[in-house]
Amino acid sequence: MQTVLTIAGFDPSSGAGVTADLMVFAAHGLFGVSCITGLTVQSTMGVKATAPVSAGIVHDTLDCLQSDLPLAGIKIGMLATAENVAMVAEFLEMLRGVGQGLPASCQRQICHGAKPA
């Protein structure tokens, strides 16, 4: 079974973000792992609040997952901050640099709500 990573926010109503991505991966016979970049307070009616996850936690999560599981693909969603955008870009460059090759990537709403540092 191939492993696919989603890097995105958490939607507690499961209509979007990592929970939705993991359901799609499973429906296609893929093993899904996730790096959460932001938390939301939301329902099916809308988003009430967001809180980003620190770039340090994002870094540590990505490092931990890639050292354990070979990634066949990466899906990128909401990154929440400019620092997280930079951290994910650094992670993708690191994958290329260590010769793992860059897995297929699907990018959507990468900078939604992000403000430059």
N, C-alpha and C positions, 0 to 999 in steps of 0.2 A: 504494500500500500504506500503510495506517495504522500509525503508530508508537504502541506501548504501553510504558509504563515500569513496571518492577517495582522496588519499594524493599523490600529484604528481606535476610535472611542467606544465607550460602553454605553449602550442604550438599554435601560432597565425594562423597557417594554418589548425588547427583542425585535423591533421593526427595522433596525439598522445597526450599524457598527459590528463589533466582533461577534455578538450573539447571532446576528443574521448571517454573517459570513460563515461561521462555523456550521450552521444548519445547511447552507448551500454546499459547502465542502463535503459534508457527510452525505448529502443527497447524490453527490457525484462520485462516491466511493473513495474520497480522499480523507487523510488524517489531518485535521486542522489544529494548529497551535496559534496562540495569540499574544500580542504585545499591546496592552491597553495604553493609550496616549492621553486620554481624557475621560472624565466621568460626566455624565449628564443627569439632570433631574428632568425626566420627561415621561410622557405617556403617549398614547396614540393620538392625543389631542395637540401635542406640541412640546417644545423645549422650554423649560422654566429657568434652568440655570446650567452652567457648565463649570468644571474645575479641571485644569490641566494636570497631568502627571508630569513630574519633573523629568528633564532630559537625562539625569543620572539614572533614574529608575528605568527609563526607556532603554538606555545604553546597556544596563546590567541585564535586563530581560532579553534583549536581542542577542547579547553575547552568550548568555546561558542557553538559550534555545538553539543557536547555530552551532554551539560546541557539542550538542547532544544529538541533534537530528539533521540529516541532510535535507535541504529544502529544494523541492521541485518547483516551487512557485511562491510568489509574494504578492499579496493584495494590499494596497495602501489606501486607507481612507482618511478620516479626519486626524490631523496631527496636532492640532490645538494651539501650538506655539511655534514661533520662528526657531526657537532652540531645538524643538523636536524635529522640525523640518531638517535642520542642519545635522542632527544626530542620525536621522534615517539616511540622509545622503552619505554621511560618513560610513555608515554600516554597509550600504550598497557598494561603495568604493572599496571597502575592506574585503567584501566577498570577491570582488573582481581581482583584487591584489593577491589574495591567497590561492588563486587558481581554481576556486570552486566554480567559477563561472557565475554569471548573473542569471538567476532563475527568471522565468517569465514573470512579468510584473503587470498588475492592473492598477492604475492610479485614478482616484476619484476624490474630489474635494480635499486635496492635500493641505491647502492653506486656509480652509474655512475658519474664519475668525482669528487667524494668526496676525499679529502685528509685529513689524520689524523691531529688533532689539535696539 
